[in-house]
Amino acid sequence: MAQYLLSIYEPVGDGLPDPEFLDGVMRELGVIREELAAAGSWVFGQGLHAPETATVLRPRGGEVFVTDGPFVEGKEYLGGFTIIDVPDLDAALEWGRRYARATTLPIEVRPFQG
């Protein structure tokens, strides 16, 4: 078994989609999570607050400086993630496809080292 990170990227923009759409997405994500747990593949997952809630610690000259906000600006940001434990990349990609269909958002699938 190998662990994979499924990263959910959200667009920067005008706020959340309408509540009815979001309710459907959350229901489908709940189904996927239950199926991952039943398969013994669920490790952890959670959504994140918006990038402006971030605090960045930046080492410079032997000191660590603290700044508010995201490390970089972009058109998308990491909105949440799920860690799964599956036999191989093909299985991870299939779960990633399910997340992409459910959320209508880009999903990055990346293996952990080791």
OpenMM code with the backbone's topology and positions (N, CA, C; nanometers):
from openmm import Vec3, app, unit

residues = "MET ALA GLN TYR LEU LEU SER ILE TYR GLU PRO VAL GLY ASP GLY LEU PRO ASP PRO GLU PHE LEU ASP GLY VAL MET ARG GLU LEU GLY VAL ILE ARG GLU GLU LEU ALA ALA ALA GLY SER TRP VAL PHE GLY GLN GLY LEU HIS ALA PRO GLU THR ALA THR VAL LEU ARG PRO ARG GLY GLY GLU VAL PHE VAL THR ASP GLY PRO PHE VAL GLU GLY LYS GLU TYR LEU GLY GLY PHE THR ILE ILE ASP VAL PRO ASP LEU ASP ALA ALA LEU GLU TRP GLY ARG ARG TYR ALA ARG ALA THR THR LEU PRO ILE GLU VAL ARG PRO PHE GLN GLY".split()
positions = [
    Vec3(0.0843, -0.1181, 0.0000),
    Vec3(0.0000, 0.0000, 0.0000),
    Vec3(0.0889, 0.1246, 0.0000),
    Vec3(0.0393, 0.2292, -0.0628),
    Vec3(0.1118, 0.3559, -0.0689),
    Vec3(0.0164, 0.4693, -0.0350),
    Vec3(0.0700, 0.5722, 0.0268),
    Vec3(-0.0134, 0.6870, 0.0610),
    Vec3(0.0000, 0.7951, -0.0458),
    Vec3(-0.1139, 0.8553, -0.0770),
    Vec3(-0.1211, 0.9613, -0.1769),
    Vec3(-0.1945, 1.0809, -0.1176),
    Vec3(-0.1537, 1.1985, -0.1617),
    Vec3(-0.2195, 1.3226, -0.1252),
    Vec3(-0.3075, 1.3648, -0.2420),
    Vec3(-0.4364, 1.3819, -0.2162),
    Vec3(-0.5278, 1.4354, -0.3158),
    Vec3(-0.5531, 1.5806, -0.2775),
    Vec3(-0.4990, 1.6732, -0.3542),
    Vec3(-0.5117, 1.8162, -0.3257),
    Vec3(-0.6251, 1.8741, -0.4087),
    Vec3(-0.7122, 1.9488, -0.3443),
    Vec3(-0.8274, 2.0095, -0.4099),
    Vec3(-0.7980, 2.1584, -0.4289),
    Vec3(-0.7946, 2.2028, -0.5546),
    Vec3(-0.7629, 2.3419, -0.5846),
    Vec3(-0.8893, 2.4196, -0.6188),
    Vec3(-0.9055, 2.5327, -0.5520),
    Vec3(-1.0219, 2.6182, -0.5721),
    Vec3(-0.9802, 2.7460, -0.6430),
    Vec3(-1.0670, 2.7997, -0.7281),
    Vec3(-1.0334, 2.9258, -0.7954),
    Vec3(-1.0460, 3.0439, -0.6998),
    Vec3(-0.9622, 3.1425, -0.7193),
    Vec3(-0.9743, 3.2680, -0.6465),
    Vec3(-1.0892, 3.3437, -0.7121),
    Vec3(-1.1778, 3.4014, -0.6324),
    Vec3(-1.2879, 3.4719, -0.6970),
    Vec3(-1.3951, 3.5194, -0.6033),
    Vec3(-1.5147, 3.5203, -0.6576),
    Vec3(-1.6288, 3.5865, -0.5954),
    Vec3(-1.7012, 3.5035, -0.4896),
    Vec3(-1.6336, 3.4247, -0.4134),
    Vec3(-1.7000, 3.3546, -0.3045),
    Vec3(-1.7474, 3.2152, -0.3408),
    Vec3(-1.8327, 3.1625, -0.2548),
    Vec3(-1.8801, 3.0252, -0.2662),
    Vec3(-1.9873, 3.0103, -0.3735),
    Vec3(-1.9982, 2.8889, -0.4286),
    Vec3(-2.1093, 2.8633, -0.5205),
    Vec3(-2.2413, 2.8661, -0.4441),
    Vec3(-2.3527, 2.8603, -0.5169),
    Vec3(-2.4819, 2.8666, -0.4495),
    Vec3(-2.4981, 2.7478, -0.3532),
    Vec3(-2.5733, 2.7686, -0.2452),
    Vec3(-2.5860, 2.6671, -0.1393),
    Vec3(-2.6381, 2.5328, -0.1882),
    Vec3(-2.7297, 2.5327, -0.2831),
    Vec3(-2.7848, 2.4066, -0.3335),
    Vec3(-2.6752, 2.3229, -0.4004),
    Vec3(-2.5936, 2.3868, -0.4835),
    Vec3(-2.4827, 2.3163, -0.5483),
    Vec3(-2.3845, 2.2651, -0.4437),
    Vec3(-2.3496, 2.3520, -0.3483),
    Vec3(-2.2533, 2.3159, -0.2446),
    Vec3(-2.3047, 2.2004, -0.1580),
    Vec3(-2.4330, 2.1981, -0.1271),
    Vec3(-2.4909, 2.0871, -0.0504),
    Vec3(-2.4733, 1.9551, -0.1243),
    Vec3(-2.4958, 1.9560, -0.2552),
    Vec3(-2.4776, 1.8348, -0.3361),
    Vec3(-2.3337, 1.7885, -0.3360),
    Vec3(-2.2412, 1.8825, -0.3477),
    Vec3(-2.0983, 1.8489, -0.3443),
    Vec3(-2.0618, 1.7858, -0.2099),
    Vec3(-2.1077, 1.8469, -0.1020),
    Vec3(-2.0741, 1.7951, 0.0312),
    Vec3(-2.1328, 1.6562, 0.0542),
    Vec3(-2.2548, 1.6322, 0.0048),
    Vec3(-2.3139, 1.4981, 0.0166),
    Vec3(-2.2292, 1.3951, -0.0582),
    Vec3(-2.1895, 1.4291, -0.1800),
    Vec3(-2.1094, 1.3357, -0.2601),
    Vec3(-1.9733, 1.3113, -0.1965),
    Vec3(-1.9114, 1.4154, -0.1417),
    Vec3(-1.7839, 1.3972, -0.0726),
    Vec3(-1.8002, 1.3061, 0.0489),
    Vec3(-1.9131, 1.3163, 0.1180),
    Vec3(-1.9408, 1.2269, 0.2308),
    Vec3(-1.9504, 1.0822, 0.1869),
    Vec3(-2.0142, 1.0585, 0.0724),
    Vec3(-2.0254, 0.9228, 0.0181),
    Vec3(-1.8868, 0.8682, -0.0153),
    Vec3(-1.8049, 0.9503, -0.0816),
    Vec3(-1.6695, 0.9063, -0.1185),
    Vec3(-1.5889, 0.8738, 0.0079),
    Vec3(-1.5983, 0.9594, 0.1090),
    Vec3(-1.5245, 0.9346, 0.2327),
    Vec3(-1.5685, 0.8040, 0.2981),
    Vec3(-1.6980, 0.7785, 0.3020),
    Vec3(-1.7483, 0.6532, 0.3591),
    Vec3(-1.6970, 0.5324, 0.2819),
    Vec3(-1.6938, 0.5421, 0.1496),
    Vec3(-1.6440, 0.4313, 0.0675),
    Vec3(-1.4938, 0.4113, 0.0871),
    Vec3(-1.4189, 0.5211, 0.0989),
    Vec3(-1.2755, 0.5093, 0.1286),
    Vec3(-1.2543, 0.4401, 0.2632),
    Vec3(-1.3327, 0.4788, 0.3634),
    Vec3(-1.3205, 0.4174, 0.4962),
    Vec3(-1.3558, 0.2696, 0.4904),
    Vec3(-1.4625, 0.2347, 0.4193),
    Vec3(-1.5044, 0.0948, 0.4075),
    Vec3(-1.3980, 0.0110, 0.3369),
    Vec3(-1.3240, 0.0734, 0.2445),
    Vec3(-1.2176, 0.0036, 0.1724),
    Vec3(-1.0874, -0.0012, 0.2523),
    Vec3(-1.0836, 0.0636, 0.3687),
    Vec3(-0.9618, 0.0691, 0.4497),
    Vec3(-0.8573, 0.1633, 0.3927),
    Vec3(-0.9006, 0.2577, 0.3083),
    Vec3(-0.8060, 0.3473, 0.2406),
    Vec3(-0.8067, 0.4901, 0.2932),
    Vec3(-0.9023, 0.5242, 0.3810),
    Vec3(-0.9103, 0.6602, 0.4351),
    Vec3(-0.8014, 0.6800, 0.5401),
    Vec3(-0.7246, 0.7882, 0.5292),
    Vec3(-0.6261, 0.8245, 0.6312),
    Vec3(-0.6699, 0.9539, 0.6995),
    Vec3(-0.6845, 1.0615, 0.6216),
    Vec3(-0.7246, 1.1903, 0.6777),
    Vec3(-0.7628, 1.2835, 0.5641),
    Vec3(-0.8486, 1.3779, 0.5921),
    Vec3(-0.8826, 1.4796, 0.4944),
    Vec3(-0.9557, 1.5935, 0.5614),
    Vec3(-0.9443, 1.7118, 0.5025),
    Vec3(-1.0112, 1.8281, 0.5596),
    Vec3(-1.0023, 1.9439, 0.4620),
    Vec3(-1.0992, 2.0338, 0.4716),
    Vec3(-1.0947, 2.1585, 0.3965),
    Vec3(-1.0100, 2.2605, 0.4709),
    Vec3(-0.9664, 2.3608, 0.3993),
    Vec3(-0.8844, 2.4670, 0.4566),
    Vec3(-0.9569, 2.6011, 0.4439),
    Vec3(-0.9274, 2.6917, 0.5353),
    Vec3(-0.9775, 2.8283, 0.5222),
    Vec3(-0.9067, 2.8956, 0.4047),
    Vec3(-0.9574, 3.0085, 0.3628),
    Vec3(-0.9025, 3.0826, 0.2488),
    Vec3(-0.7572, 3.1245, 0.2740),
    Vec3(-0.6800, 3.1480, 0.1672),
    Vec3(-0.5380, 3.1811, 0.1807),
    Vec3(-0.5097, 3.3037, 0.2678),
    Vec3(-0.6011, 3.3999, 0.2698),
    Vec3(-0.5741, 3.5202, 0.3500),
    Vec3(-0.5726, 3.4924, 0.4992),
    Vec3(-0.6118, 3.3731, 0.5412),
    Vec3(-0.6042, 3.3363, 0.6829),
    Vec3(-0.4686, 3.2758, 0.7185),
    Vec3(-0.3828, 3.2583, 0.6190),
    Vec3(-0.2528, 3.1935, 0.6396),
    Vec3(-0.1528, 3.2871, 0.7084),
    Vec3(-0.0585, 3.2274, 0.7772),
    Vec3(0.0571, 3.2970, 0.8325),
    Vec3(0.1798, 3.2266, 0.7769),
    Vec3(0.2727, 3.3040, 0.7228),
    Vec3(0.3923, 3.2474, 0.6608),
    Vec3(0.5134, 3.2754, 0.7499),
    Vec3(0.5920, 3.1727, 0.7769),
    Vec3(0.7171, 3.1841, 0.8522),
    Vec3(0.8312, 3.1707, 0.7526),
    Vec3(0.9139, 3.2738, 0.7439),
    Vec3(1.0168, 3.2792, 0.6413),
    Vec3(1.1545, 3.2972, 0.7058),
    Vec3(1.2444, 3.1960, 0.6928),
    Vec3(1.3776, 3.2102, 0.7517),
    Vec3(1.4650, 3.3039, 0.6672),
    Vec3(1.5351, 3.3937, 0.7374),
    Vec3(1.6245, 3.4854, 0.6677),
    Vec3(1.7328, 3.5309, 0.7635),
    Vec3(1.8581, 3.5040, 0.7294),
    Vec3(1.9703, 3.5520, 0.8092),
    Vec3(1.9694, 3.5036, 0.9528),
    Vec3(1.9289, 3.3808, 0.9763),
    Vec3(1.9279, 3.3266, 1.1115),
    Vec3(1.8030, 3.3606, 1.1917),
    Vec3(1.7144, 3.4416, 1.1363),
    Vec3(1.5896, 3.4751, 1.2032),
    Vec3(1.4725, 3.4190, 1.1221),
    Vec3(1.3568, 3.4146, 1.1852),
    Vec3(1.2357, 3.3716, 1.1170),
    Vec3(1.1347, 3.4861, 1.1243),
    Vec3(1.0970, 3.5338, 1.0057),
    Vec3(1.0027, 3.6452, 0.9963),
    Vec3(0.8615, 3.5917, 0.9760),
    Vec3(0.7662, 3.6578, 1.0384),
    Vec3(0.6258, 3.6181, 1.0310),
    Vec3(0.5507, 3.7207, 0.9480),
    Vec3(0.4790, 3.6737, 0.8443),
    Vec3(0.3967, 3.7627, 0.7630),
    Vec3(0.2573, 3.7013, 0.7479),
    Vec3(0.1599, 3.7866, 0.7273),
    Vec3(0.0233, 3.7415, 0.7043),
    Vec3(0.0034, 3.7103, 0.5570),
    Vec3(-0.0921, 3.6220, 0.5310),
    Vec3(-0.1340, 3.5960, 0.3940),
    Vec3(-0.0569, 3.4849, 0.3270),
    Vec3(-0.0944, 3.4561, 0.2046),
    Vec3(-0.0340, 3.3423, 0.1337),
    Vec3(0.1115, 3.3684, 0.0966),
    Vec3(0.1841, 3.2595, 0.0804),
    Vec3(0.3243, 3.2653, 0.0392),
    Vec3(0.3350, 3.3181, -0.1033),
    Vec3(0.2450, 3.2756, -0.1890),
    Vec3(0.2418, 3.3209, -0.3284),
    Vec3(0.0982, 3.3574, -0.3653),
    Vec3(0.0834, 3.4389, -0.4668),
    Vec3(-0.0490, 3.4698, -0.5188),
    Vec3(-0.0699, 3.3881, -0.6445),
    Vec3(-0.1919, 3.3458, -0.6653),
    Vec3(-0.2222, 3.2666, -0.7834),
    Vec3(-0.3694, 3.2729, -0.8172),
    Vec3(-0.4066, 3.2064, -0.9264),
    Vec3(-0.5460, 3.2010, -0.9690),
    Vec3(-0.6214, 3.0897, -0.8986),
    Vec3(-0.5469, 2.9980, -0.8371),
    Vec3(-0.6056, 2.8887, -0.7607),
    Vec3(-0.5323, 2.8785, -0.6281),
    Vec3(-0.5966, 2.8150, -0.5311),
    Vec3(-0.5312, 2.7916, -0.4033),
    Vec3(-0.5737, 2.6565, -0.3492),
    Vec3(-0.4932, 2.6030, -0.2597),
    Vec3(-0.5233, 2.4752, -0.1970),
    Vec3(-0.6411, 2.4947, -0.1028),
    Vec3(-0.7538, 2.4336, -0.1361),
    Vec3(-0.8743, 2.4515, -0.0578),
    Vec3(-0.9023, 2.3367, 0.0374),
    Vec3(-0.8367, 2.2251, 0.0151),
    Vec3(-0.8553, 2.1085, 0.1005),
    Vec3(-0.7713, 1.9935, 0.0496),
    Vec3(-0.7695, 1.8870, 0.1269),
    Vec3(-0.6894, 1.7723, 0.0867),
    Vec3(-0.7414, 1.6460, 0.1532),
    Vec3(-0.7043, 1.5344, 0.0939),
    Vec3(-0.7351, 1.4035, 0.1496),
    Vec3(-0.6106, 1.3172, 0.1345),
    Vec3(-0.5798, 1.2416, 0.2374),
    Vec3(-0.4693, 1.1453, 0.2309),
    Vec3(-0.5323, 1.0063, 0.2259),
    Vec3(-0.4909, 0.9289, 0.1265),
    Vec3(-0.5447, 0.7940, 0.1107),
    Vec3(-0.4305, 0.6928, 0.1099),
    Vec3(-0.4629, 0.5695, 0.1417),
    Vec3(-0.3673, 0.4591, 0.1433),
    Vec3(-0.4224, 0.3520, 0.0501),
    Vec3(-0.3633, 0.3403, -0.0681),
    Vec3(-0.4154, 0.2518, -0.1719),
    Vec3(-0.3030, 0.1675, -0.2319),
    Vec3(-0.3383, 0.0620, -0.3074),
    Vec3(-0.2353, -0.0276, -0.3600),
    Vec3(-0.1379, 0.0368, -0.4589),
    Vec3(-0.1875, 0.1319, -0.5423),
    Vec3(-0.1003, 0.1841, -0.6477),
    Vec3(-0.1556, 0.3156, -0.7031),
    Vec3(-0.0808, 0.3729, -0.7980),
    Vec3(-0.1193, 0.5002, -0.8592),
    Vec3(-0.2537, 0.4901, -0.9290),
    Vec3(-0.2807, 0.3795, -0.9966),
    Vec3(-0.4083, 0.3661, -1.0659),
    Vec3(-0.5260, 0.3798, -0.9696),
    Vec3(-0.5168, 0.3180, -0.8530),
    Vec3(-0.6235, 0.3282, -0.7532),
    Vec3(-0.6347, 0.4721, -0.7036),
    Vec3(-0.5210, 0.5376, -0.6800),
    Vec3(-0.5227, 0.6772, -0.6345),
    Vec3(-0.5873, 0.7671, -0.7391),
    Vec3(-0.5561, 0.7432, -0.8656),
    Vec3(-0.6144, 0.8240, -0.9728),
    Vec3(-0.7650, 0.8033, -0.9824),
    Vec3(-0.8113, 0.6825, -0.9595),
    Vec3(-0.9556, 0.6580, -0.9640),
    Vec3(-1.0280, 0.7338, -0.8520),
    Vec3(-0.9710, 0.7335, -0.7320),
    Vec3(-1.0311, 0.8134, -0.6240),
    Vec3(-1.0236, 0.9613, -0.6585),
    Vec3(-0.9118, 1.0055, -0.7162),
    Vec3(-0.8986, 1.1448, -0.7584),
    Vec3(-1.0034, 1.1840, -0.8605),
    Vec3(-1.0325, 1.0942, -0.9547),
    Vec3(-1.1378, 1.1203, -1.0530),
    Vec3(-1.2734, 1.1407, -0.9851),
    Vec3(-1.3000, 1.0600, -0.8853),
    Vec3(-1.4270, 1.0730, -0.8129),
    Vec3(-1.4361, 1.2083, -0.7428),
    Vec3(-1.3255, 1.2509, -0.6819),
    Vec3(-1.3241, 1.3828, -0.6174),
    Vec3(-1.3422, 1.4937, -0.7212),
    Vec3(-1.2774, 1.4804, -0.8369),
    Vec3(-1.2894, 1.5826, -0.9416),
    Vec3(-1.4331, 1.5924, -0.9914),
    Vec3(-1.4970, 1.4776, -1.0135),
    Vec3(-1.6365, 1.4792, -1.0586),
    Vec3(-1.7276, 1.5408, -0.9521),
    Vec3(-1.7050, 1.5044, -0.8272),
    Vec3(-1.7910, 1.5526, -0.7179),
    Vec3(-1.7771, 1.7023, -0.6951),
    Vec3(-1.6547, 1.7526, -0.7016),
    Vec3(-1.6298, 1.8934, -0.6686),
    Vec3(-1.6328, 1.9851, -0.7899),
    Vec3(-1.6128, 1.9299, -0.9076),
    Vec3(-1.5930, 2.0036, -1.0337),
    Vec3(-1.4678, 2.0915, -1.0273),
    Vec3(-1.3717, 2.0525, -0.9416),
    Vec3(-1.2479, 2.1287, -0.9237),
    Vec3(-1.1276, 2.0430, -0.9621),
    Vec3(-1.0135, 2.1062, -0.9937),
    Vec3(-0.8921, 2.0302, -1.0215),
    Vec3(-0.8446, 1.9555, -0.8969),
    Vec3(-0.8008, 1.8327, -0.9173),
    Vec3(-0.7481, 1.7489, -0.8100),
    Vec3(-0.6071, 1.7059, -0.8497),
    Vec3(-0.5109, 1.7351, -0.7644),
    Vec3(-0.3737, 1.6886, -0.7870),
    Vec3(-0.3524, 1.5628, -0.7040),
    Vec3(-0.2997, 1.4578, -0.7680),
    Vec3(-0.2702, 1.3317, -0.6999),
    Vec3(-0.1189, 1.3183, -0.6940),
    Vec3(-0.0665, 1.3058, -0.5697),
    Vec3(0.0798, 1.3006, -0.5547),
    Vec3(0.1161, 1.2008, -0.4461),
    Vec3(0.2133, 1.1109, -0.4765),
    Vec3(0.2543, 1.0125, -0.3749),
    Vec3(0.3433, 1.0758, -0.2698),
    Vec3(0.3357, 1.0201, -0.1480),
    Vec3(0.4297, 1.0582, -0.0437),
    Vec3(0.5598, 0.9835, -0.0645),
    Vec3(0.6691, 1.0400, -0.0220),
    Vec3(0.7982, 0.9727, -0.0287),
    Vec3(0.8076, 0.8649, 0.0780),
    Vec3(0.8900, 0.7643, 0.0503),
    Vec3(0.9180, 0.6630, 0.1530),
    Vec3(0.8230, 0.5497, 0.1565),
] * unit.nanometer
topology = app.Topology()
chain = topology.addChain("A")
for resn in residues:
    res = topology.addResidue(resn, chain)
    for name in ("N", "CA", "C"):
        topology.addAtom(name, app.Element.getBySymbol(name[0]), res)
